[in-house]
């Protein structure tokens, strides 16, 4: 089994440290915080390069695999009404409901937001104007009718 990206980064940092490079320089080179580099240096001093290779990965394992994410993506690309919702607007709550229906996994709204972002979706607001509107009529109303309706200043001081 190959090394994870994080393990490769730790090993590279360890080799640079063993070659005599300073902690600050190595931290910048491998792209980690200096404090992280000091933690790695302590591991290196105690157990060598192998200690850097064997650091357990942090974080929780993903609850959805690539195939499940693909089915969620397909569902979201469909209309919300096709999934039983009353309007054509996807919300985090609705996406969460679809994920739970499809895969039996429940997420908080923050995690749903992250999942959508990882799939390339971005927040969008629907336009608040009628598709059927006539631009020429709107322009005419804004230029003629609206100014005539606006309250004219009386000139009196309050």
VOROZA-891506 format. One line per field, with one value per residue (C-alpha): z, x, y. Coordinates in steps of 0.05 Angstrom, whole numbers. Last residue first. Example, Ala and Ser with C-alpha at 12.3 -4.5 7.8 and 13.67 -1.06 7.14 Angstrom:
// VOROZA-891506
w: [143;156]
u: [273;246]
v: [-21;-90]
This chain:
// VOROZA-891506
w: [172;119;62;-9;-23;-50;-105;-87;-141;-185;-245;-240;-240;-301;-351;-348;-303;-338;-407;-386;-358;-421;-464;-421;-426;-367;-381;-341;-280;-236;-172;-203;-164;-114;-123;-74;-109;-131;-149;-116;-60;-49;-44;7;47;49;69;125;150;145;190;158;160;124;99;28;-20;28;75;18;-9;59;66;-3;20;84;46;-1;-73;-105;-157;-109;-74;-60;-81;-110;-181;-152;-132;-206;-226;-222;-147;-159;-206;-156;-100;-145;-158;-84;-71;-124;-95;-24;30;104;97;151;209;217;230;195;242;241;213;160;208;258;201;186;254;320;374;335;276;322;355;285;265;324;308;236;259;301;239;201;139;66;51;35;85;143;119;120;190;217;191;138;159;111;167;170;94;99;155;116;56;101;132;63;37;99;86;13;34;27;-20;0]
u: [-798;-775;-824;-799;-853;-807;-842;-868;-851;-911;-888;-818;-847;-892;-843;-773;-785;-852;-820;-762;-811;-853;-791;-765;-830;-836;-849;-789;-816;-763;-733;-677;-662;-606;-544;-498;-444;-442;-374;-383;-336;-380;-443;-409;-386;-456;-484;-432;-454;-528;-519;-516;-562;-543;-595;-567;-620;-673;-621;-584;-651;-671;-603;-611;-679;-651;-593;-644;-659;-712;-762;-821;-866;-816;-832;-766;-785;-806;-734;-716;-659;-586;-592;-610;-552;-504;-532;-522;-450;-436;-460;-412;-354;-365;-407;-393;-321;-274;-266;-204;-132;-86;-43;30;68;110;137;159;192;235;268;236;248;283;235;175;202;215;144;116;164;138;67;86;118;52;54;71;127;178;151;155;224;251;223;250;320;352;407;397;361;310;300;290;240;201;197;174;120;95;94;54;3;-3;-17;38;28;0]
v: [1410;1460;1471;1460;1410;1356;1315;1247;1197;1180;1222;1194;1123;1132;1159;1129;1069;1052;1058;1013;961;962;954;896;856;808;734;709;746;777;755;715;651;654;612;577;537;465;434;366;387;449;405;360;420;451;383;382;450;430;370;302;241;177;128;126;151;176;207;241;267;295;328;361;386;416;448;480;465;510;488;486;436;380;309;287;306;373;386;384;338;358;346;273;261;292;248;187;207;219;148;121;160;134;167;163;189;166;214;254;240;192;150;170;110;144;197;144;106;168;164;143;195;250;242;245;308;337;321;360;418;417;422;483;514;508;466;478;429;483;534;484;462;533;547;481;491;447;400;341;304;361;357;281;289;342;296;239;283;306;235;214;270;250;178;127;68;0]
